Amino acid sequence: MNLEVLEKARTRVPSIPVLVNLVSQRTKQLNRGERPFLKPLSKFEDKSDIALREIAEGLVMAGVDMQAVEEHDEKRTRWSRHV
């Protein structure tokens, strides 16, 4: 996995759980035979790497309210500090 691509994808989808789910869902689609939105770097490139590059390039987007996810993460973090 290319760390540069991972960081670029994290700028597009800042929530790690959402990013993991998005990569997982897109990888499943590619494994079922859906065509990638960009050309693979080689015929041996892993499907999860293709999915991550698609997210990093903005070709695949999360269908969630990222503001709500960030607020939820912030509340959970604040709550855990007081325990």
C-alpha positions, 0 to 999 in steps of 0.5 A: 500500500502506498502511504502517499495515496493513503494520506491523499485518500484521508484528506478526502475521507478524514474518518478512518472507519468511513475510509475503511468501509469505503475501500472495503465496499469498492474492493468488493465491487471490483472483485465482483467484476465491476470496471475500475474508474482508472487504469490499474498500474499493473495487471497484478495491482491489488484491488484494494490499492485500486479502490484506494487510488480511486478514493484519493482521486475523488472518483469514489465518494462516501455517501455519508454526512461527514460533518455528522461523523466528525461531530460524533467522533468529537463527542466520543473523544470528549466523553472518553477524556472524562472517564 
